[in-house]
Structures are given as structure tokens and as C-alpha cells.
Amino acid sequence: MKYAMFAAIALALASATAPAPAEAKGCLKGAVVGGVAGHYAGHHGVMGAIGGCIVGHHMANEKAKQAAPAAPPAQAEPAPKPNG
């Protein structure tokens, strides 16, 4: 059990410190909330933080999609008229 917890922590630290160009919107807030909830739900704070990060990032993406103005659909150019 301790090996699984150590592996989860090592994986979380490795992914958190990796120089990736990804945005982490919502991840930190979700990780804090999930970590606290996981801690009180049976000392699973790390797993709660990982899950909270995933959910928080997903919710931030959905909010960004709704907030973005809808772009008008691209109009097709008219077909060229035949010569003749």
C-alpha cells in the first residue's frame, strides 16, 4: 500500500515539474479542494488532489468554451462561372 502511495506521489511530482506547454487552468483549485475532500474521506488526499485537478481542468475548459464568442461559420466562395 505504501509503494502505491509513493508511486502516485512520484508520478504527480514528475508530471508537475515537467516542462510542458500545457495550461493548468482550474487544476490548482481543483487539486486543493480534492485533496482536502480526499483527506477527510479516508486519508486519500493525494488521490483526491489528482482527481480534483482533472475535474477542475475539465470544468475550466468547458467554461472557456461557453465564454468564447461563437465565430460565424466560414462561407464558401461562389463557384466560378463557366466561360462560354
PDB file with one MODEL, atoms N, CA, C and O in Angstrom:
MODEL        1
ATOM      1  N   MET A   1       0.823  -1.187   0.000  1.00  0.00           N
ATOM      2  CA  MET A   1       0.000   0.000   0.000  1.00  0.00           C
ATOM      3  C   MET A   1       0.868   1.251   0.000  1.00  0.00           C
ATOM      4  O   MET A   1       0.570   2.226  -0.691  1.00  0.00           O
ATOM      5  N   LYS A   2       1.949   1.215   0.784  1.00  0.00           N
ATOM      6  CA  LYS A   2       2.832   2.376   0.823  1.00  0.00           C
ATOM      7  C   LYS A   2       3.548   2.539  -0.505  1.00  0.00           C
ATOM      8  O   LYS A   2       3.835   3.667  -0.906  1.00  0.00           O
ATOM      9  N   TYR A   3       3.845   1.449  -1.198  1.00  0.00           N
ATOM     10  CA  TYR A   3       4.502   1.537  -2.501  1.00  0.00           C
ATOM     11  C   TYR A   3       3.583   2.220  -3.510  1.00  0.00           C
ATOM     12  O   TYR A   3       4.047   3.032  -4.310  1.00  0.00           O
ATOM     13  N   ALA A   4       2.300   1.908  -3.487  1.00  0.00           N
ATOM     14  CA  ALA A   4       1.354   2.536  -4.405  1.00  0.00           C
ATOM     15  C   ALA A   4       1.243   4.029  -4.119  1.00  0.00           C
ATOM     16  O   ALA A   4       1.171   4.834  -5.048  1.00  0.00           O
ATOM     17  N   MET A   5       1.229   4.400  -2.853  1.00  0.00           N
ATOM     18  CA  MET A   5       1.156   5.821  -2.492  1.00  0.00           C
ATOM     19  C   MET A   5       2.428   6.529  -2.931  1.00  0.00           C
ATOM     20  O   MET A   5       2.366   7.640  -3.459  1.00  0.00           O
ATOM     21  N   PHE A   6       3.576   5.904  -2.722  1.00  0.00           N
ATOM     22  CA  PHE A   6       4.843   6.502  -3.148  1.00  0.00           C
ATOM     23  C   PHE A   6       4.876   6.665  -4.664  1.00  0.00           C
ATOM     24  O   PHE A   6       5.346   7.684  -5.169  1.00  0.00           O
ATOM     25  N   ALA A   7       4.382   5.670  -5.388  1.00  0.00           N
ATOM     26  CA  ALA A   7       4.367   5.750  -6.848  1.00  0.00           C
ATOM     27  C   ALA A   7       3.433   6.865  -7.318  1.00  0.00           C
ATOM     28  O   ALA A   7       3.755   7.576  -8.270  1.00  0.00           O
ATOM     29  N   ALA A   8       2.295   7.026  -6.672  1.00  0.00           N
ATOM     30  CA  ALA A   8       1.356   8.078  -7.049  1.00  0.00           C
ATOM     31  C   ALA A   8       1.945   9.458  -6.791  1.00  0.00           C
ATOM     32  O   ALA A   8       1.789  10.371  -7.602  1.00  0.00           O
ATOM     33  N   ILE A   9       2.615   9.602  -5.669  1.00  0.00           N
ATOM     34  CA  ILE A   9       3.246  10.888  -5.350  1.00  0.00           C
ATOM     35  C   ILE A   9       4.374  11.181  -6.324  1.00  0.00           C
ATOM     36  O   ILE A   9       4.501  12.308  -6.803  1.00  0.00           O
ATOM     37  N   ALA A  10       5.193  10.180  -6.623  1.00  0.00           N
ATOM     38  CA  ALA A  10       6.294  10.375  -7.563  1.00  0.00           C
ATOM     39  C   ALA A  10       5.780  10.740  -8.948  1.00  0.00           C
ATOM     40  O   ALA A  10       6.353  11.601  -9.616  1.00  0.00           O
ATOM     41  N   LEU A  11       4.713  10.097  -9.379  1.00  0.00           N
ATOM     42  CA  LEU A  11       4.129  10.410 -10.684  1.00  0.00           C
ATOM     43  C   LEU A  11       3.561  11.823 -10.702  1.00  0.00           C
ATOM     44  O   LEU A  11       3.735  12.546 -11.683  1.00  0.00           O
ATOM     45  N   ALA A  12       2.892  12.219  -9.640  1.00  0.00           N
ATOM     46  CA  ALA A  12       2.326  13.566  -9.574  1.00  0.00           C
ATOM     47  C   ALA A  12       3.422  14.627  -9.575  1.00  0.00           C
ATOM     48  O   ALA A  12       3.297  15.655 -10.241  1.00  0.00           O
ATOM     49  N   LEU A  13       4.495  14.375  -8.828  1.00  0.00           N
ATOM     50  CA  LEU A  13       5.596  15.335  -8.804  1.00  0.00           C
ATOM     51  C   LEU A  13       6.312  15.396 -10.143  1.00  0.00           C
ATOM     52  O   LEU A  13       6.702  16.476 -10.588  1.00  0.00           O
ATOM     53  N   ALA A  14       6.487  14.263 -10.782  1.00  0.00           N
ATOM     54  CA  ALA A  14       7.165  14.250 -12.072  1.00  0.00           C
ATOM     55  C   ALA A  14       6.355  14.984 -13.129  1.00  0.00           C
ATOM     56  O   ALA A  14       6.915  15.715 -13.946  1.00  0.00           O
ATOM     57  N   SER A  15       5.047  14.795 -13.117  1.00  0.00           N
ATOM     58  CA  SER A  15       4.221  15.486 -14.107  1.00  0.00           C
ATOM     59  C   SER A  15       4.078  16.958 -13.772  1.00  0.00           C
ATOM     60  O   SER A  15       3.910  17.780 -14.672  1.00  0.00           O
ATOM     61  N   ALA A  16       4.142  17.307 -12.499  1.00  0.00           N
ATOM     62  CA  ALA A  16       4.001  18.712 -12.110  1.00  0.00           C
ATOM     63  C   ALA A  16       5.264  19.505 -12.416  1.00  0.00           C
ATOM     64  O   ALA A  16       5.182  20.701 -12.699  1.00  0.00           O
ATOM     65  N   THR A  17       6.426  18.868 -12.366  1.00  0.00           N
ATOM     66  CA  THR A  17       7.676  19.576 -12.602  1.00  0.00           C
ATOM     67  C   THR A  17       8.161  19.453 -14.036  1.00  0.00           C
ATOM     68  O   THR A  17       9.163  20.072 -14.393  1.00  0.00           O
ATOM     69  N   ALA A  18       7.490  18.685 -14.857  1.00  0.00           N
ATOM     70  CA  ALA A  18       7.905  18.533 -16.251  1.00  0.00           C
ATOM     71  C   ALA A  18       7.640  19.827 -17.011  1.00  0.00           C
ATOM     72  O   ALA A  18       6.587  20.440 -16.839  1.00  0.00           O
ATOM     73  N   PRO A  19       8.571  20.244 -17.838  1.00  0.00           N
ATOM     74  CA  PRO A  19       8.364  21.483 -18.596  1.00  0.00           C
ATOM     75  C   PRO A  19       7.437  21.258 -19.778  1.00  0.00           C
ATOM     76  O   PRO A  19       7.894  21.066 -20.905  1.00  0.00           O
ATOM     77  N   ALA A  20       6.160  21.280 -19.525  1.00  0.00           N
ATOM     78  CA  ALA A  20       5.172  21.054 -20.569  1.00  0.00           C
ATOM     79  C   ALA A  20       4.486  22.370 -20.902  1.00  0.00           C
ATOM     80  O   ALA A  20       4.281  23.194 -20.012  1.00  0.00           O
ATOM     81  N   PRO A  21       4.130  22.584 -22.154  1.00  0.00           N
ATOM     82  CA  PRO A  21       3.481  23.831 -22.521  1.00  0.00           C
ATOM     83  C   PRO A  21       1.976  23.837 -22.259  1.00  0.00           C
ATOM     84  O   PRO A  21       1.258  24.664 -22.821  1.00  0.00           O
ATOM     85  N   ALA A  22       1.499  22.948 -21.431  1.00  0.00           N
ATOM     86  CA  ALA A  22       0.059  22.848 -21.170  1.00  0.00           C
ATOM     87  C   ALA A  22      -0.378  23.921 -20.179  1.00  0.00           C
ATOM     88  O   ALA A  22       0.400  24.359 -19.331  1.00  0.00           O
ATOM     89  N   GLU A  23      -1.616  24.328 -20.301  1.00  0.00           N
ATOM     90  CA  GLU A  23      -2.181  25.278 -19.358  1.00  0.00           C
ATOM     91  C   GLU A  23      -2.795  24.504 -18.193  1.00  0.00           C
ATOM     92  O   GLU A  23      -3.346  23.419 -18.377  1.00  0.00           O
ATOM     93  N   ALA A  24      -2.694  25.069 -17.006  1.00  0.00           N
ATOM     94  CA  ALA A  24      -3.206  24.390 -15.823  1.00  0.00           C
ATOM     95  C   ALA A  24      -4.386  25.139 -15.230  1.00  0.00           C
ATOM     96  O   ALA A  24      -4.539  25.184 -14.010  1.00  0.00           O
ATOM     97  N   LYS A  25      -5.218  25.723 -16.071  1.00  0.00           N
ATOM     98  CA  LYS A  25      -6.361  26.459 -15.556  1.00  0.00           C
ATOM     99  C   LYS A  25      -7.294  25.507 -14.817  1.00  0.00           C
ATOM    100  O   LYS A  25      -7.697  24.473 -15.350  1.00  0.00           O
ATOM    101  N   GLY A  26      -7.623  25.864 -13.607  1.00  0.00           N
ATOM    102  CA  GLY A  26      -8.551  25.072 -12.822  1.00  0.00           C
ATOM    103  C   GLY A  26      -7.905  23.927 -12.068  1.00  0.00           C
ATOM    104  O   GLY A  26      -8.505  23.383 -11.141  1.00  0.00           O
ATOM    105  N   CYS A  27      -6.697  23.554 -12.445  1.00  0.00           N
ATOM    106  CA  CYS A  27      -6.062  22.382 -11.839  1.00  0.00           C
ATOM    107  C   CYS A  27      -5.693  22.642 -10.378  1.00  0.00           C
ATOM    108  O   CYS A  27      -5.949  21.801  -9.516  1.00  0.00           O
ATOM    109  N   LEU A  28      -5.102  23.783 -10.101  1.00  0.00           N
ATOM    110  CA  LEU A  28      -4.652  24.037  -8.738  1.00  0.00           C
ATOM    111  C   LEU A  28      -5.817  24.142  -7.766  1.00  0.00           C
ATOM    112  O   LEU A  28      -5.772  23.579  -6.672  1.00  0.00           O
ATOM    113  N   LYS A  29      -6.853  24.858  -8.161  1.00  0.00           N
ATOM    114  CA  LYS A  29      -8.017  24.995  -7.288  1.00  0.00           C
ATOM    115  C   LYS A  29      -8.684  23.637  -7.074  1.00  0.00           C
ATOM    116  O   LYS A  29      -9.070  23.297  -5.956  1.00  0.00           O
ATOM    117  N   GLY A  30      -8.815  22.866  -8.152  1.00  0.00           N
ATOM    118  CA  GLY A  30      -9.412  21.538  -8.041  1.00  0.00           C
ATOM    119  C   GLY A  30      -8.568  20.600  -7.194  1.00  0.00           C
ATOM    120  O   GLY A  30      -9.099  19.781  -6.443  1.00  0.00           O
ATOM    121  N   ALA A  31      -7.242  20.724  -7.319  1.00  0.00           N
ATOM    122  CA  ALA A  31      -6.358  19.861  -6.533  1.00  0.00           C
ATOM    123  C   ALA A  31      -6.477  20.159  -5.043  1.00  0.00           C
ATOM    124  O   ALA A  31      -6.465  19.243  -4.220  1.00  0.00           O
ATOM    125  N   VAL A  32      -6.593  21.432  -4.699  1.00  0.00           N
ATOM    126  CA  VAL A  32      -6.728  21.783  -3.279  1.00  0.00           C
ATOM    127  C   VAL A  32      -8.048  21.248  -2.728  1.00  0.00           C
ATOM    128  O   VAL A  32      -8.078  20.626  -1.666  1.00  0.00           O
ATOM    129  N   VAL A  33      -9.124  21.492  -3.447  1.00  0.00           N
ATOM    130  CA  VAL A  33     -10.433  21.020  -2.983  1.00  0.00           C
ATOM    131  C   VAL A  33     -10.472  19.494  -2.925  1.00  0.00           C
ATOM    132  O   VAL A  33     -10.952  18.916  -1.950  1.00  0.00           O
ATOM    133  N   GLY A  34      -9.964  18.846  -3.974  1.00  0.00           N
ATOM    134  CA  GLY A  34      -9.957  17.385  -3.995  1.00  0.00           C
ATOM    135  C   GLY A  34      -9.058  16.790  -2.933  1.00  0.00           C
ATOM    136  O   GLY A  34      -9.385  15.755  -2.353  1.00  0.00           O
ATOM    137  N   GLY A  35      -7.927  17.428  -2.669  1.00  0.00           N
ATOM    138  CA  GLY A  35      -7.027  16.938  -1.627  1.00  0.00           C
ATOM    139  C   GLY A  35      -7.640  17.005  -0.247  1.00  0.00           C
ATOM    140  O   GLY A  35      -7.507  16.075   0.549  1.00  0.00           O
ATOM    141  N   VAL A  36      -8.311  18.103   0.033  1.00  0.00           N
ATOM    142  CA  VAL A  36      -8.974  18.239   1.334  1.00  0.00           C
ATOM    143  C   VAL A  36     -10.101  17.221   1.454  1.00  0.00           C
ATOM    144  O   VAL A  36     -10.244  16.561   2.483  1.00  0.00           O
ATOM    145  N   ALA A  37     -10.903  17.096   0.394  1.00  0.00           N
ATOM    146  CA  ALA A  37     -12.012  16.139   0.429  1.00  0.00           C
ATOM    147  C   ALA A  37     -11.490  14.706   0.561  1.00  0.00           C
ATOM    148  O   ALA A  37     -12.049  13.905   1.311  1.00  0.00           O
ATOM    149  N   GLY A  38     -10.429  14.390  -0.162  1.00  0.00           N
ATOM    150  CA  GLY A  38      -9.860  13.052  -0.075  1.00  0.00           C
ATOM    151  C   GLY A  38      -9.269  12.758   1.290  1.00  0.00           C
ATOM    152  O   GLY A  38      -9.346  11.630   1.777  1.00  0.00           O
ATOM    153  N   HIS A  39      -8.679  13.770   1.907  1.00  0.00           N
ATOM    154  CA  HIS A  39      -8.108  13.582   3.237  1.00  0.00           C
ATOM    155  C   HIS A  39      -9.194  13.237   4.256  1.00  0.00           C
ATOM    156  O   HIS A  39      -9.024  12.343   5.085  1.00  0.00           O
ATOM    157  N   TYR A  40     -10.295  13.953   4.181  1.00  0.00           N
ATOM    158  CA  TYR A  40     -11.376  13.692   5.131  1.00  0.00           C
ATOM    159  C   TYR A  40     -12.174  12.445   4.776  1.00  0.00           C
ATOM    160  O   TYR A  40     -12.917  11.937   5.616  1.00  0.00           O
ATOM    161  N   ALA A  41     -12.042  11.951   3.577  1.00  0.00           N
ATOM    162  CA  ALA A  41     -12.792  10.766   3.162  1.00  0.00           C
ATOM    163  C   ALA A  41     -11.938   9.503   3.274  1.00  0.00           C
ATOM    164  O   ALA A  41     -12.120   8.568   2.494  1.00  0.00           O
ATOM    165  N   GLY A  42     -11.042   9.464   4.198  1.00  0.00           N
ATOM    166  CA  GLY A  42     -10.294   8.241   4.429  1.00  0.00           C
ATOM    167  C   GLY A  42      -8.817   8.351   4.139  1.00  0.00           C
ATOM    168  O   GLY A  42      -8.202   7.373   3.716  1.00  0.00           O
ATOM    169  N   HIS A  43      -8.233   9.507   4.351  1.00  0.00           N
ATOM    170  CA  HIS A  43      -6.796   9.728   4.169  1.00  0.00           C
ATOM    171  C   HIS A  43      -6.325   9.387   2.751  1.00  0.00           C
ATOM    172  O   HIS A  43      -5.308   8.719   2.567  1.00  0.00           O
ATOM    173  N   HIS A  44      -7.067   9.848   1.770  1.00  0.00           N
ATOM    174  CA  HIS A  44      -6.690   9.671   0.370  1.00  0.00           C
ATOM    175  C   HIS A  44      -6.506  11.040  -0.270  1.00  0.00           C
ATOM    176  O   HIS A  44      -7.073  11.326  -1.325  1.00  0.00           O
ATOM    177  N   GLY A  45      -5.719  11.871   0.369  1.00  0.00           N
ATOM    178  CA  GLY A  45      -5.536  13.240  -0.093  1.00  0.00           C
ATOM    179  C   GLY A  45      -4.866  13.333  -1.443  1.00  0.00           C
ATOM    180  O   GLY A  45      -5.239  14.176  -2.259  1.00  0.00           O
ATOM    181  N   VAL A  46      -3.875  12.478  -1.702  1.00  0.00           N
ATOM    182  CA  VAL A  46      -3.158  12.535  -2.983  1.00  0.00           C
ATOM    183  C   VAL A  46      -4.082  12.139  -4.123  1.00  0.00           C
ATOM    184  O   VAL A  46      -4.117  12.798  -5.162  1.00  0.00           O
ATOM    185  N   MET A  47      -4.820  11.074  -3.925  1.00  0.00           N
ATOM    186  CA  MET A  47      -5.732  10.641  -4.977  1.00  0.00           C
ATOM    187  C   MET A  47      -6.837  11.685  -5.193  1.00  0.00           C
ATOM    188  O   MET A  47      -7.265  11.914  -6.324  1.00  0.00           O
ATOM    189  N   GLY A  48      -7.290  12.308  -4.114  1.00  0.00           N
ATOM    190  CA  GLY A  48      -8.282  13.369  -4.241  1.00  0.00           C
ATOM    191  C   GLY A  48      -7.729  14.574  -4.984  1.00  0.00           C
ATOM    192  O   GLY A  48      -8.433  15.204  -5.773  1.00  0.00           O
ATOM    193  N   ALA A  49      -6.467  14.891  -4.727  1.00  0.00           N
ATOM    194  CA  ALA A  49      -5.843  16.023  -5.412  1.00  0.00           C
ATOM    195  C   ALA A  49      -5.696  15.747  -6.902  1.00  0.00           C
ATOM    196  O   ALA A  49      -5.922  16.636  -7.722  1.00  0.00           O
ATOM    197  N   ILE A  50      -5.322  14.537  -7.253  1.00  0.00           N
ATOM    198  CA  ILE A  50      -5.183  14.177  -8.670  1.00  0.00           C
ATOM    199  C   ILE A  50      -6.544  14.254  -9.354  1.00  0.00           C
ATOM    200  O   ILE A  50      -6.664  14.834 -10.433  1.00  0.00           O
ATOM    201  N   GLY A  51      -7.560  13.678  -8.740  1.00  0.00           N
ATOM    202  CA  GLY A  51      -8.901  13.722  -9.309  1.00  0.00           C
ATOM    203  C   GLY A  51      -9.441  15.141  -9.372  1.00  0.00           C
ATOM    204  O   GLY A  51     -10.086  15.518 -10.351  1.00  0.00           O
ATOM    205  N   GLY A  52      -9.183  15.928  -8.342  1.00  0.00           N
ATOM    206  CA  GLY A  52      -9.642  17.313  -8.334  1.00  0.00           C
ATOM    207  C   GLY A  52      -8.984  18.138  -9.420  1.00  0.00           C
ATOM    208  O   GLY A  52      -9.617  19.012 -10.012  1.00  0.00           O
ATOM    209  N   CYS A  53      -7.723  17.865  -9.684  1.00  0.00           N
ATOM    210  CA  CYS A  53      -7.013  18.561 -10.763  1.00  0.00           C
ATOM    211  C   CYS A  53      -7.647  18.239 -12.111  1.00  0.00           C
ATOM    212  O   CYS A  53      -7.858  19.129 -12.935  1.00  0.00           O
ATOM    213  N   ILE A  54      -7.945  16.975 -12.326  1.00  0.00           N
ATOM    214  CA  ILE A  54      -8.553  16.562 -13.598  1.00  0.00           C
ATOM    215  C   ILE A  54      -9.921  17.210 -13.773  1.00  0.00           C
ATOM    216  O   ILE A  54     -10.223  17.749 -14.837  1.00  0.00           O
ATOM    217  N   VAL A  55     -10.741  17.158 -12.739  1.00  0.00           N
ATOM    218  CA  VAL A  55     -12.087  17.723 -12.823  1.00  0.00           C
ATOM    219  C   VAL A  55     -12.029  19.240 -12.959  1.00  0.00           C
ATOM    220  O   VAL A  55     -12.769  19.819 -13.753  1.00  0.00           O
ATOM    221  N   GLY A  56     -11.156  19.887 -12.191  1.00  0.00           N
ATOM    222  CA  GLY A  56     -11.041  21.338 -12.265  1.00  0.00           C
ATOM    223  C   GLY A  56     -10.583  21.812 -13.635  1.00  0.00           C
ATOM    224  O   GLY A  56     -11.076  22.820 -14.140  1.00  0.00           O
ATOM    225  N   HIS A  57      -9.643  21.094 -14.240  1.00  0.00           N
ATOM    226  CA  HIS A  57      -9.165  21.448 -15.578  1.00  0.00           C
ATOM    227  C   HIS A  57     -10.279  21.280 -16.604  1.00  0.00           C
ATOM    228  O   HIS A  57     -10.441  22.117 -17.493  1.00  0.00           O
ATOM    229  N   HIS A  58     -11.046  20.201 -16.483  1.00  0.00           N
ATOM    230  CA  HIS A  58     -12.154  19.962 -17.403  1.00  0.00           C
ATOM    231  C   HIS A  58     -13.204  21.066 -17.280  1.00  0.00           C
ATOM    232  O   HIS A  58     -13.701  21.571 -18.287  1.00  0.00           O
ATOM    233  N   MET A  59     -13.538  21.437 -16.052  1.00  0.00           N
ATOM    234  CA  MET A  59     -14.549  22.467 -15.846  1.00  0.00           C
ATOM    235  C   MET A  59     -14.074  23.821 -16.370  1.00  0.00           C
ATOM    236  O   MET A  59     -14.875  24.587 -16.907  1.00  0.00           O
ATOM    237  N   ALA A  60     -12.785  24.127 -16.222  1.00  0.00           N
ATOM    238  CA  ALA A  60     -12.248  25.383 -16.741  1.00  0.00           C
ATOM    239  C   ALA A  60     -12.311  25.407 -18.267  1.00  0.00           C
ATOM    240  O   ALA A  60     -12.602  26.447 -18.858  1.00  0.00           O
ATOM    241  N   ASN A  61     -12.041  24.275 -18.905  1.00  0.00           N
ATOM    242  CA  ASN A  61     -12.138  24.208 -20.361  1.00  0.00           C
ATOM    243  C   ASN A  61     -13.571  24.406 -20.827  1.00  0.00           C
ATOM    244  O   ASN A  61     -13.811  25.115 -21.804  1.00  0.00           O
ATOM    245  N   GLU A  62     -14.526  23.789 -20.142  1.00  0.00           N
ATOM    246  CA  GLU A  62     -15.927  23.947 -20.513  1.00  0.00           C
ATOM    247  C   GLU A  62     -16.375  25.403 -20.340  1.00  0.00           C
ATOM    248  O   GLU A  62     -17.111  25.933 -21.172  1.00  0.00           O
ATOM    249  N   LYS A  63     -15.930  26.039 -19.266  1.00  0.00           N
ATOM    250  CA  LYS A  63     -16.283  27.435 -19.027  1.00  0.00           C
ATOM    251  C   LYS A  63     -15.683  28.333 -20.108  1.00  0.00           C
ATOM    252  O   LYS A  63     -16.328  29.285 -20.548  1.00  0.00           O
ATOM    253  N   ALA A  64     -14.469  28.042 -20.532  1.00  0.00           N
ATOM    254  CA  ALA A  64     -13.824  28.829 -21.585  1.00  0.00           C
ATOM    255  C   ALA A  64     -14.551  28.664 -22.914  1.00  0.00           C
ATOM    256  O   ALA A  64     -14.670  29.621 -23.679  1.00  0.00           O
ATOM    257  N   LYS A  65     -15.032  27.468 -23.190  1.00  0.00           N
ATOM    258  CA  LYS A  65     -15.772  27.238 -24.435  1.00  0.00           C
ATOM    259  C   LYS A  65     -17.071  28.029 -24.448  1.00  0.00           C
ATOM    260  O   LYS A  65     -17.455  28.570 -25.485  1.00  0.00           O
ATOM    261  N   GLN A  66     -17.750  28.102 -23.311  1.00  0.00           N
ATOM    262  CA  GLN A  66     -19.010  28.821 -23.232  1.00  0.00           C
ATOM    263  C   GLN A  66     -18.793  30.333 -23.275  1.00  0.00           C
ATOM    264  O   GLN A  66     -19.632  31.065 -23.799  1.00  0.00           O
ATOM    265  N   ALA A  67     -17.682  30.798 -22.731  1.00  0.00           N
ATOM    266  CA  ALA A  67     -17.419  32.226 -22.685  1.00  0.00           C
ATOM    267  C   ALA A  67     -16.911  32.764 -24.017  1.00  0.00           C
ATOM    268  O   ALA A  67     -17.062  33.953 -24.298  1.00  0.00           O
ATOM    269  N   ALA A  68     -16.324  31.924 -24.825  1.00  0.00           N
ATOM    270  CA  ALA A  68     -15.785  32.367 -26.114  1.00  0.00           C
ATOM    271  C   ALA A  68     -16.944  32.730 -27.042  1.00  0.00           C
ATOM    272  O   ALA A  68     -17.926  31.995 -27.138  1.00  0.00           O
ATOM    273  N   PRO A  69     -16.820  33.863 -27.718  1.00  0.00           N
ATOM    274  CA  PRO A  69     -17.899  34.224 -28.647  1.00  0.00           C
ATOM    275  C   PRO A  69     -17.933  33.247 -29.818  1.00  0.00           C
ATOM    276  O   PRO A  69     -16.898  32.805 -30.317  1.00  0.00           O
ATOM    277  N   ALA A  70     -19.131  32.930 -30.232  1.00  0.00           N
ATOM    278  CA  ALA A  70     -19.281  31.985 -31.330  1.00  0.00           C
ATOM    279  C   ALA A  70     -18.876  32.660 -32.630  1.00  0.00           C
ATOM    280  O   ALA A  70     -19.432  33.692 -33.003  1.00  0.00           O
ATOM    281  N   ALA A  71     -17.916  32.079 -33.308  1.00  0.00           N
ATOM    282  CA  ALA A  71     -17.445  32.625 -34.578  1.00  0.00           C
ATOM    283  C   ALA A  71     -18.452  32.265 -35.669  1.00  0.00           C
ATOM    284  O   ALA A  71     -18.992  31.159 -35.668  1.00  0.00           O
ATOM    285  N   PRO A  72     -18.709  33.182 -36.596  1.00  0.00           N
ATOM    286  CA  PRO A  72     -19.645  32.835 -37.677  1.00  0.00           C
ATOM    287  C   PRO A  72     -19.044  31.737 -38.543  1.00  0.00           C
ATOM    288  O   PRO A  72     -17.829  31.692 -38.735  1.00  0.00           O
ATOM    289  N   PRO A  73     -19.878  30.861 -39.063  1.00  0.00           N
ATOM    290  CA  PRO A  73     -19.353  29.775 -39.885  1.00  0.00           C
ATOM    291  C   PRO A  73     -18.714  30.329 -41.154  1.00  0.00           C
ATOM    292  O   PRO A  73     -19.166  31.331 -41.707  1.00  0.00           O
ATOM    293  N   ALA A  74     -17.676  29.671 -41.595  1.00  0.00           N
ATOM    294  CA  ALA A  74     -16.963  30.110 -42.789  1.00  0.00           C
ATOM    295  C   ALA A  74     -17.866  29.949 -44.004  1.00  0.00           C
ATOM    296  O   ALA A  74     -18.481  28.901 -44.198  1.00  0.00           O
ATOM    297  N   GLN A  75     -17.940  30.989 -44.812  1.00  0.00           N
ATOM    298  CA  GLN A  75     -18.783  30.937 -46.002  1.00  0.00           C
ATOM    299  C   GLN A  75     -17.951  30.450 -47.181  1.00  0.00           C
ATOM    300  O   GLN A  75     -16.811  30.869 -47.380  1.00  0.00           O
ATOM    301  N   ALA A  76     -18.545  29.567 -47.945  1.00  0.00           N
ATOM    302  CA  ALA A  76     -17.862  29.038 -49.115  1.00  0.00           C
ATOM    303  C   ALA A  76     -17.871  30.083 -50.225  1.00  0.00           C
ATOM    304  O   ALA A  76     -18.842  30.821 -50.396  1.00  0.00           O
ATOM    305  N   GLU A  77     -16.787  30.132 -50.965  1.00  0.00           N
ATOM    306  CA  GLU A  77     -16.711  31.065 -52.087  1.00  0.00           C
ATOM    307  C   GLU A  77     -17.602  30.563 -53.215  1.00  0.00           C
ATOM    308  O   GLU A  77     -17.723  29.355 -53.422  1.00  0.00           O
ATOM    309  N   PRO A  78     -18.228  31.485 -53.947  1.00  0.00           N
ATOM    310  CA  PRO A  78     -19.088  31.038 -55.066  1.00  0.00           C
ATOM    311  C   PRO A  78     -18.258  30.365 -56.161  1.00  0.00           C
ATOM    312  O   PRO A  78     -17.103  30.720 -56.397  1.00  0.00           O
ATOM    313  N   ALA A  79     -18.863  29.406 -56.806  1.00  0.00           N
ATOM    314  CA  ALA A  79     -18.169  28.682 -57.863  1.00  0.00           C
ATOM    315  C   ALA A  79     -17.948  29.600 -59.064  1.00  0.00           C
ATOM    316  O   ALA A  79     -18.802  30.431 -59.369  1.00  0.00           O
ATOM    317  N   PRO A  80     -16.817  29.460 -59.747  1.00  0.00           N
ATOM    318  CA  PRO A  80     -16.557  30.321 -60.897  1.00  0.00           C
ATOM    319  C   PRO A  80     -17.547  30.007 -62.033  1.00  0.00           C
ATOM    320  O   PRO A  80     -17.938  28.860 -62.247  1.00  0.00           O
ATOM    321  N   LYS A  81     -17.932  31.065 -62.744  1.00  0.00           N
ATOM    322  CA  LYS A  81     -18.882  30.894 -63.842  1.00  0.00           C
ATOM    323  C   LYS A  81     -18.164  30.292 -65.054  1.00  0.00           C
ATOM    324  O   LYS A  81     -17.043  30.689 -65.371  1.00  0.00           O
ATOM    325  N   PRO A  82     -18.799  29.350 -65.722  1.00  0.00           N
ATOM    326  CA  PRO A  82     -18.146  28.763 -66.898  1.00  0.00           C
ATOM    327  C   PRO A  82     -18.114  29.780 -68.057  1.00  0.00           C
ATOM    328  O   PRO A  82     -19.052  30.552 -68.258  1.00  0.00           O
ATOM    329  N   ASN A  83     -17.031  29.752 -68.790  1.00  0.00           N
ATOM    330  CA  ASN A  83     -16.883  30.643 -69.953  1.00  0.00           C
ATOM    331  C   ASN A  83     -17.581  30.021 -71.148  1.00  0.00           C
ATOM    332  O   ASN A  83     -17.289  28.881 -71.509  1.00  0.00           O
ATOM    333  N   GLY A  84     -18.443  30.707 -71.730  1.00  0.00           N
ATOM    334  CA  GLY A  84     -18.999  30.161 -72.941  1.00  0.00           C
ATOM    335  C   GLY A  84     -20.347  30.506 -73.207  1.00  0.00           C
ATOM    336  O   GLY A  84     -20.904  30.083 -74.221  1.00  0.00           O
TER     337      GLY A  84
ENDMDL
END
